[in-house]
Amino acid sequence: MGVRFIIFESKFLVYMSTGKFIRYLQYEKRYSPHTVKAYQNDLRSFQKYLEENYEISDIKDARSEMVRSWIVTLMDEKFGAKSINRKISTLKAFYKYLLRESLVTKNPVANVHTLKQGHHLPSYVEKEKINNWLDKDEKPEDFDYVRDRLVVLVLYSTGIRLSELLSLNHASFNFSENTLKVMGKRNKERIIPFSIELREEILNYLELKQKTFSNPDEVLIVTNKGTAAYPKFIYRIVNRSLTGLSSSVKSPHVLRHTFATHMLNNGAGLNSIKELLGHASLSATQIYTHTTIEQLKSIYSLAHPRAK
Protein backbone atom coordinates (compact mmCIF):
# COMPACT_ATOMS: atom_id res chain seq x y z
CA MET A 1 0.00 0.00 0.00
CA GLY A 2 2.87 2.34 0.89
CA VAL A 3 4.55 1.75 -2.47
CA ARG A 4 1.30 2.55 -4.29
CA PHE A 5 0.94 5.78 -2.31
CA ILE A 6 4.51 6.87 -3.17
CA ILE A 7 3.88 6.24 -6.87
CA PHE A 8 0.59 8.15 -6.71
CA GLU A 9 2.23 11.03 -4.82
CA SER A 10 5.05 11.18 -7.39
CA LYS A 11 2.62 11.36 -10.30
CA PHE A 12 0.53 13.98 -8.48
CA LEU A 13 3.56 16.20 -7.85
CA VAL A 14 4.63 15.92 -11.49
CA TYR A 15 1.12 16.86 -12.60
CA MET A 16 1.04 19.87 -10.27
CA SER A 17 4.42 21.04 -11.57
CA THR A 18 3.72 20.54 -15.26
CA GLY A 19 -0.07 20.85 -15.55
CA LYS A 20 -0.18 24.65 -15.40
CA PHE A 21 2.71 24.86 -17.87
CA ILE A 22 0.95 22.59 -20.37
CA ARG A 23 -2.27 24.61 -20.07
CA TYR A 24 -0.19 27.76 -20.62
CA LEU A 25 1.15 26.27 -23.88
CA GLN A 26 -2.34 25.23 -24.97
CA TYR A 27 -4.40 28.30 -24.13
CA GLU A 28 -1.97 31.24 -23.93
CA LYS A 29 0.76 30.29 -26.39
CA ARG A 30 -1.83 28.38 -28.47
CA TYR A 31 0.65 25.74 -29.56
CA SER A 32 -0.55 22.89 -31.76
CA PRO A 33 -1.59 19.58 -30.11
CA HIS A 34 1.46 17.94 -31.72
CA THR A 35 3.84 20.50 -30.16
CA VAL A 36 2.17 20.29 -26.75
CA LYS A 37 2.46 16.49 -26.81
CA ALA A 38 6.18 16.78 -27.61
CA TYR A 39 6.66 19.07 -24.58
CA GLN A 40 4.75 16.62 -22.38
CA ASN A 41 6.82 13.66 -23.56
CA ASP A 42 10.10 15.50 -22.94
CA LEU A 43 9.06 16.49 -19.42
CA ARG A 44 7.90 12.95 -18.62
CA SER A 45 11.17 11.56 -19.90
CA PHE A 46 13.19 13.91 -17.69
CA GLN A 47 10.94 13.22 -14.69
CA LYS A 48 11.40 9.45 -15.15
CA TYR A 49 15.16 9.95 -15.28
CA LEU A 50 15.08 11.96 -12.02
CA GLU A 51 13.04 9.28 -10.28
CA GLU A 52 15.18 6.37 -11.45
CA ASN A 53 18.56 7.98 -10.88
CA TYR A 54 18.08 10.51 -8.06
CA GLU A 55 14.84 9.36 -6.38
CA ILE A 56 13.39 12.83 -6.94
CA SER A 57 9.61 12.91 -7.22
CA ASP A 58 9.11 16.58 -8.03
CA ILE A 59 10.66 17.93 -11.22
CA LYS A 60 10.94 21.35 -9.55
CA ASP A 61 13.76 19.96 -7.37
CA ALA A 62 16.09 19.19 -10.28
CA ARG A 63 19.59 20.66 -10.20
CA SER A 64 21.92 21.71 -13.00
CA GLU A 65 24.18 18.65 -12.69
CA MET A 66 21.13 16.40 -13.06
CA VAL A 67 20.17 18.08 -16.32
CA ARG A 68 23.72 17.67 -17.65
CA SER A 69 23.77 14.03 -16.57
CA TRP A 70 20.49 13.42 -18.42
CA ILE A 71 21.94 14.96 -21.59
CA VAL A 72 24.99 12.68 -21.38
CA THR A 73 22.67 9.70 -20.93
CA LEU A 74 20.69 10.70 -24.02
CA MET A 75 23.92 10.96 -26.01
CA ASP A 76 24.95 7.50 -24.80
CA GLU A 77 21.58 6.20 -25.95
CA LYS A 78 22.39 7.55 -29.44
CA PHE A 79 19.83 10.36 -29.50
CA GLY A 80 20.70 12.89 -32.22
CA ALA A 81 21.78 16.46 -31.48
CA LYS A 82 18.55 17.84 -32.92
CA SER A 83 16.41 15.65 -30.66
CA ILE A 84 18.48 16.46 -27.56
CA ASN A 85 18.38 20.18 -28.32
CA ARG A 86 14.61 20.03 -28.51
CA LYS A 87 14.51 18.44 -25.06
CA ILE A 88 16.85 21.12 -23.70
CA SER A 89 14.60 23.76 -25.24
CA THR A 90 11.60 22.16 -23.52
CA LEU A 91 13.33 22.33 -20.12
CA LYS A 92 14.42 25.93 -20.71
CA ALA A 93 10.84 26.98 -21.50
CA PHE A 94 9.46 24.99 -18.56
CA TYR A 95 11.80 26.36 -15.89
CA LYS A 96 11.54 29.88 -17.28
CA TYR A 97 7.79 29.58 -16.78
CA LEU A 98 8.23 28.24 -13.22
CA LEU A 99 10.53 31.17 -12.39
CA ARG A 100 8.00 33.64 -13.75
CA GLU A 101 5.27 32.04 -11.64
CA SER A 102 7.58 32.03 -8.55
CA LEU A 103 7.33 28.23 -8.35
CA VAL A 104 11.13 27.86 -8.29
CA THR A 105 13.97 30.16 -7.21
CA LYS A 106 16.70 28.78 -9.49
CA ASN A 107 16.77 27.70 -13.11
CA PRO A 108 18.75 24.43 -13.46
CA VAL A 109 18.99 24.88 -17.23
CA ALA A 110 20.27 28.48 -17.16
CA ASN A 111 23.86 27.56 -18.03
CA VAL A 112 23.13 24.47 -20.13
CA HIS A 113 23.98 25.00 -23.78
CA THR A 114 22.56 23.22 -26.80
CA LEU A 115 24.69 20.81 -28.82
CA LYS A 116 26.25 21.71 -32.14
CA GLN A 117 24.27 20.35 -35.06
CA GLY A 118 25.44 19.45 -38.51
CA HIS A 119 23.47 21.03 -41.34
CA HIS A 120 21.22 18.39 -42.85
CA LEU A 121 19.90 19.41 -46.24
CA PRO A 122 16.15 18.87 -46.63
CA SER A 123 15.23 15.86 -48.76
CA TYR A 124 13.19 16.56 -51.87
CA VAL A 125 11.99 14.84 -55.03
CA GLU A 126 13.60 15.84 -58.33
CA LYS A 127 11.37 17.90 -60.60
CA GLU A 128 11.47 15.44 -63.51
CA LYS A 129 10.52 12.49 -61.30
CA ILE A 130 7.50 14.10 -59.68
CA ASN A 131 6.33 15.58 -62.99
CA ASN A 132 6.55 12.17 -64.66
CA TRP A 133 4.51 10.67 -61.81
CA LEU A 134 1.83 13.38 -62.00
CA ASP A 135 1.69 13.36 -65.81
CA LYS A 136 1.46 9.60 -66.35
CA ASP A 137 -1.23 8.54 -68.80
CA GLU A 138 -2.83 5.88 -66.61
CA LYS A 139 -5.27 7.73 -64.35
CA PRO A 140 -7.98 5.42 -62.94
CA GLU A 141 -11.18 7.12 -61.85
CA ASP A 142 -11.78 5.06 -58.71
CA PHE A 143 -12.03 7.09 -55.50
CA ASP A 144 -8.88 5.71 -53.82
CA TYR A 145 -6.63 6.64 -56.73
CA VAL A 146 -8.12 10.11 -57.23
CA ARG A 147 -7.85 10.90 -53.53
CA ASP A 148 -4.28 9.61 -53.17
CA ARG A 149 -3.17 11.58 -56.22
CA LEU A 150 -4.88 14.71 -54.86
CA VAL A 151 -3.07 14.37 -51.51
CA VAL A 152 0.31 14.41 -53.28
CA LEU A 153 -0.70 17.20 -55.65
CA VAL A 154 -2.05 19.48 -52.90
CA LEU A 155 1.05 19.01 -50.72
CA TYR A 156 3.43 19.55 -53.64
CA SER A 157 1.49 22.43 -55.25
CA THR A 158 0.96 24.46 -52.07
CA GLY A 159 3.72 23.43 -49.64
CA ILE A 160 1.25 23.19 -46.75
CA ARG A 161 1.96 21.14 -43.62
CA LEU A 162 0.34 17.79 -42.84
CA SER A 163 -1.75 19.34 -40.05
CA GLU A 164 -2.92 22.06 -42.45
CA LEU A 165 -3.93 19.49 -45.07
CA LEU A 166 -5.99 17.58 -42.49
CA SER A 167 -7.83 20.75 -41.46
CA LEU A 168 -8.89 21.71 -45.00
CA ASN A 169 -12.61 21.62 -45.76
CA HIS A 170 -14.79 22.73 -48.65
CA ALA A 171 -14.90 26.31 -47.32
CA SER A 172 -11.09 26.55 -47.41
CA PHE A 173 -11.14 27.04 -51.19
CA ASN A 174 -12.02 30.08 -53.26
CA PHE A 175 -12.42 28.59 -56.72
CA SER A 176 -13.22 31.90 -58.41
CA GLU A 177 -9.83 33.30 -57.35
CA ASN A 178 -7.93 29.99 -57.19
CA THR A 179 -6.79 30.59 -53.63
CA LEU A 180 -6.62 28.44 -50.54
CA LYS A 181 -6.99 29.64 -46.93
CA VAL A 182 -5.07 27.73 -44.27
CA MET A 183 -4.64 28.16 -40.54
CA GLY A 184 -0.97 27.66 -39.71
CA LYS A 185 1.04 27.51 -36.51
CA ARG A 186 -0.08 29.78 -33.67
CA ASN A 187 -3.39 30.23 -35.51
CA LYS A 188 -1.78 32.41 -38.16
CA GLU A 189 -3.93 32.52 -41.29
CA ARG A 190 -2.43 32.74 -44.77
CA ILE A 191 -3.71 32.68 -48.35
CA ILE A 192 -2.02 30.45 -50.94
CA PRO A 193 -2.68 30.61 -54.70
CA PHE A 194 -3.05 27.40 -56.65
CA SER A 195 -3.08 26.36 -60.30
CA ILE A 196 -5.98 25.74 -62.66
CA GLU A 197 -4.82 22.11 -62.82
CA LEU A 198 -5.21 21.73 -59.07
CA ARG A 199 -8.64 23.40 -59.14
CA GLU A 200 -9.88 20.88 -61.72
CA GLU A 201 -8.47 17.96 -59.71
CA ILE A 202 -10.12 19.19 -56.50
CA LEU A 203 -13.50 19.72 -58.18
CA ASN A 204 -13.31 16.27 -59.79
CA TYR A 205 -12.45 14.75 -56.40
CA LEU A 206 -15.29 16.55 -54.60
CA GLU A 207 -17.79 15.31 -57.18
CA LEU A 208 -16.49 11.74 -56.86
CA LYS A 209 -16.54 12.03 -53.06
CA GLN A 210 -20.26 12.91 -53.10
CA LYS A 211 -21.02 10.01 -55.45
CA THR A 212 -19.03 7.53 -53.37
CA PHE A 213 -20.41 8.36 -49.92
CA SER A 214 -23.95 9.23 -48.87
CA ASN A 215 -22.84 11.50 -46.02
CA PRO A 216 -19.05 12.09 -46.11
CA ASP A 217 -17.16 14.20 -43.58
CA GLU A 218 -16.86 17.90 -44.44
CA VAL A 219 -13.05 17.82 -44.38
CA LEU A 220 -11.37 17.65 -47.79
CA ILE A 221 -9.50 14.37 -47.43
CA VAL A 222 -11.46 11.37 -46.18
CA THR A 223 -10.72 7.70 -45.66
CA ASN A 224 -12.22 4.80 -47.60
CA LYS A 225 -15.21 5.01 -45.24
CA GLY A 226 -15.84 8.71 -45.82
CA THR A 227 -14.52 9.74 -42.40
CA ALA A 228 -11.90 12.42 -41.72
CA ALA A 229 -8.35 11.37 -42.62
CA TYR A 230 -5.70 11.20 -39.88
CA PRO A 231 -1.87 11.64 -39.90
CA LYS A 232 -0.88 7.96 -40.31
CA PHE A 233 -3.39 7.58 -43.14
CA ILE A 234 -1.76 10.47 -45.05
CA TYR A 235 1.73 9.14 -44.29
CA ARG A 236 0.79 5.80 -45.86
CA ILE A 237 -0.56 7.51 -48.98
CA VAL A 238 2.57 9.63 -49.44
CA ASN A 239 4.93 6.76 -48.67
CA ARG A 240 3.20 4.55 -51.22
CA SER A 241 3.11 7.33 -53.83
CA LEU A 242 6.76 8.36 -53.44
CA THR A 243 8.13 4.82 -53.60
CA GLY A 244 10.53 4.83 -56.53
CA LEU A 245 10.64 8.63 -56.63
CA SER A 246 12.62 9.30 -53.45
CA SER A 247 15.37 7.17 -51.93
CA SER A 248 15.16 9.04 -48.62
CA VAL A 249 12.30 9.57 -46.20
CA LYS A 250 8.93 9.42 -47.93
CA SER A 251 6.78 11.75 -45.85
CA PRO A 252 4.41 14.69 -46.34
CA HIS A 253 7.20 17.03 -45.21
CA VAL A 254 9.37 15.86 -48.13
CA LEU A 255 6.71 17.26 -50.49
CA ARG A 256 6.81 20.57 -48.57
CA HIS A 257 10.59 20.61 -49.04
CA THR A 258 10.10 19.73 -52.72
CA PHE A 259 7.67 22.63 -53.20
CA ALA A 260 10.10 25.15 -51.63
CA THR A 261 13.17 23.81 -53.44
CA HIS A 262 11.51 23.83 -56.87
CA MET A 263 10.12 27.34 -56.28
CA LEU A 264 13.57 28.65 -55.33
CA ASN A 265 15.31 26.87 -58.22
CA ASN A 266 12.83 28.45 -60.64
CA GLY A 267 13.41 32.02 -59.51
CA ALA A 268 11.04 32.63 -56.59
CA GLY A 269 12.39 34.96 -53.90
CA LEU A 270 13.02 33.78 -50.35
CA ASN A 271 10.51 36.24 -48.90
CA SER A 272 7.76 34.94 -51.18
CA ILE A 273 8.55 31.34 -50.26
CA LYS A 274 8.59 32.32 -46.57
CA GLU A 275 5.06 33.72 -46.85
CA LEU A 276 3.77 30.70 -48.77
CA LEU A 277 5.25 28.25 -46.24
CA GLY A 278 4.03 30.27 -43.27
CA HIS A 279 7.47 30.56 -41.67
CA ALA A 280 7.75 33.01 -38.78
CA SER A 281 11.22 34.17 -39.84
CA LEU A 282 13.39 34.15 -42.94
CA SER A 283 16.06 32.04 -41.22
CA ALA A 284 13.75 29.02 -41.35
CA THR A 285 13.40 29.44 -45.12
CA GLN A 286 17.10 29.96 -45.80
CA ILE A 287 17.84 26.24 -45.45
CA TYR A 288 16.56 25.83 -49.00
CA THR A 289 19.38 28.02 -50.34
CA HIS A 290 21.78 25.27 -49.20
CA THR A 291 19.95 22.82 -51.45
CA THR A 292 20.34 25.16 -54.38
CA ILE A 293 24.04 25.65 -53.64
CA GLU A 294 24.56 21.89 -53.49
CA GLN A 295 22.78 21.56 -56.82
CA LEU A 296 25.05 24.24 -58.32
CA LYS A 297 28.13 22.44 -56.99
CA SER A 298 26.96 19.22 -58.60
CA ILE A 299 26.36 20.94 -61.95
CA TYR A 300 29.73 22.69 -61.72
CA SER A 301 31.63 19.49 -60.96
CA LEU A 302 30.01 17.76 -63.94
CA ALA A 303 30.26 20.63 -66.44
CA HIS A 304 33.54 22.46 -65.81
CA PRO A 305 36.59 20.83 -67.44
CA ARG A 306 38.84 21.79 -64.50
CA ALA A 307 36.36 21.00 -61.74
CA LYS A 308 38.06 17.69 -60.88
N, C-alpha and C positions, 0 to 999 in steps of 0.2 A: 504493500500500500504506500509505504514511504517513497519507494522508487517512482511509482506512478505520480505521486504528488510533485516530486522534484522535476520530472519531465514536464508535467502540466505547468508548473511555475515558470520553468525555463521558456516554454513556448509563449506563455502569457507576457513575460517581460519583453521578449523579442517583439511581440505584436505591439505592445505599448510603445516601444522605442521606434518601430518602423511604420506603424499604422498611420500616424499623422503625416509622416513624410510621404507615404504612398498617396494618401488623399490629396496632399499638396500638389503632387505631380499630376494627379488626375484632374483636379478641379480648378487649381490656380494656374499651373503651368500648361494644363490641357495637352499633356503628352498623349501619344497614341497608345492604345492597349498593348501593342507589341513592345513599345519602349518601356512602359510601366512594368510589364512582365519581366523584361530583361533586368531592370533595377531590382525587382523583388528577388529574382534568382541569384543575382550577385550578392545581395545582402544575406540571403539564406545560406549561401555557400560560405561566406565569411563567418557567419554566426556558428555554423557547424564546425568550422575549423577551430574557433575559439573554445567551443565546448569540448571537443575531442583532445585538444592539445594544451589548453590552459584551464579547463574546468570553469570557464566564465560563462554565466548564463545570460548576462545582459550585455548587449553589443555596445552600450554606452561606456562600458568599463575598459574597452580595448585601449592598448597603449601602442606607441609608435613602433616599438620593436616587434610587436605582434603582427602588425600590418606588413612590415618588411619580411618577416618570417613566412607569412602567407604567400607573398609574392615569390619568394624563393621556392616554396613548395609548388606553386603553379608552374614555375619554369621547369622544375624537376619532372613534373607530370606532362611536360611537352606542350603546354599551352603556348600559343603564338603571342608575339608582342602586342598585336592589335587587340586580341582578346583580353590580355592582362591589363592593357591600358584602359580598356573600357571598364573593367572592374575597379581600377584605381579611380577613374572618373566618377563612378557610382559612389564610392566611399567619400570622395572629396565633396560631392554634392550633398550627401547624407549628413556628414559631420558639420558642414557649413550651415545646413538647416538647423541642426541641433544647437549649434552655438547661437544662432539668431534667435532661437526660441528659449535660450537660457536653460537648455536641458543638459548641456555639458559645459565644462569650463576650459577644456583643452581640446584641440583638434589633433588627433593622432596621425592624420594624413598630411598635416601642414607642410612637412619637409620631405615628403615622399614624392619622388619624381617619376614621370612616365618613362618607359623604355624606348630606346631608339628603334624606329621601324624602317625596314627597307621599303622602297617605293615599288609597289606591285601595280603594274599597268592593268587597267580594266580589260577583261576579256570581251571580245565582240566578234560578230559574224561578218565575214568579208561580204562586200556589196554584191559581187557577182553571185555568190552562193545563195544569199537570201532572195535576190531577185529571181534567180532560176527556180527556187522553190515556190515563190509566190506566182510566177508566170507560167507554171507548168500547165500543159493542155488538159490533163485529166483532173476535172473538178466535179466530183460527185455532188449531187444535190440532197443527200441525206443530211439530217439535222446535225449529227455528230461531227461530220466533216466540215460543214459550213461554220459551225460554232468554233471548232478548234482552229480553223484557218483565221477566223475573225479575231480570236484571242491574240494570235501572233501578230496579225496586221495592226490591231489597235496599239499593242505595246510597242511595236517597231515604228509605227507612223507618228505616234504622239510622245513617246518617251515617258509615259506615266508610270507610277509605281504600282506594284501588285495591289496594295491596299486601296489605291485610287481606282484601279480597274474594278475591284470587287464592289465598290460603292456606286459605280455608275448605274443610272436608271434611264428610263426613256426621256425624262425631263432634263437630263444632262446635256442633250444635244440640241443645237439650233441648226436645223437642216437648211434653212433659207440663207444663213450666213456661213455655213460649214465651219462652225466652231463648237468646241466642247468645253464645258465648265466642270472643273474638278476642285475638290476640297483637299488641299495638301496638308503637310505637317503643321501643327499648331493652328489648325483651322484657317489656314491662309488660302483664299480662293484665287484661282487663276483661270484664264481663258486660253485655250489652245486651238489654233486653226487645224483643219484636216482637209485632205484631198477629196476630189470628186469621186475617185475610185473607192475610198473608204466609205463615203456617204452611201454609194450604191450597195456596197457589201453589207453595211449595217441595215439598210432598209430591206434588203433581201433576207437577211437573218431574222429581222423582227417579224416579217411576214410568215416565214417558215416556223418561227417560234409559236405564233398564234395558231397556225394550222396543226402543229404537233401536239400542243397541250391545251386542254380546255380552260385551265385557269393558272397560267404560269406566274411565277414570282415577278414583281415589277423591276427587279434589278436586271441589268443588261445580260449578263452571262449567267446561264442556269445549267444545272446538271441534266443528266438524262431523264430525270423525273420531273423536271420543270421547277425545281427548288433552287434557291440562291447558291451560287458556286462558293467554294471556300478555298483557302490558300493551297492546300495539298492537291486539290483537284486541278487548279491552274498550273501548279508545278508539274504535274503528270502530263498535261497537255503540251506544255512548252518543252519538257524533256523529250517527249515522243517526237515532236515536230522538229526539234533541232538535232536529232540524232543523224549523224552524217554531215551536218553543216558546221558543227563546232566540236573541236576535240577537247575543249575545256568544260567548265561547269555549264550545264544547260538549264538555266533558270530565267525567270522573268526579268531579273536585273540585268542579265546579259543583253537582252533586247533593248533595255534602257541605255546601256552603254553603247550598243550598236547604233541607236538613234543619234546619240550625241556625237559619236565619232564620225559617222557619215555626214552629219550636218556640218561639222567643223572642217572635214576634208573637202567639202564642196563649197566652202567660202562663207559659211555663217559665222557671225561674230560671237565671241565668248559671252558678251552681255545678253545677246538674244537667246543663246542656248541656256544661259542661267535662268532667264525668265520662263522659258518653256519647261525646264526641268523642275522649277520651283525651288531652286537652291537659295538659301538665306544669304550666302556670300559668294563672291566670285572665286574665292580660293577653292571651294568645293568643285567648281567647274573646271578649274585649270588643270586637273589631272588628265583631261582629254588632250591637252596640248602635248603631253608626253607620248601619247599614242601616235600622234601625228609626227612627232620628231623621230620616233622609232621607225615609222613607215618611211620617212625621208632617208634615214640612215640605210635602210634596207635597199631602197631604190638606188641610192648613191653607190653602195658597195657593188651592186650588180651592173650599174651603167658606166661608171667612170673607169677608164682604162688603168689608172694608177691607184685605184681604191684599195687594191690588195697589196 
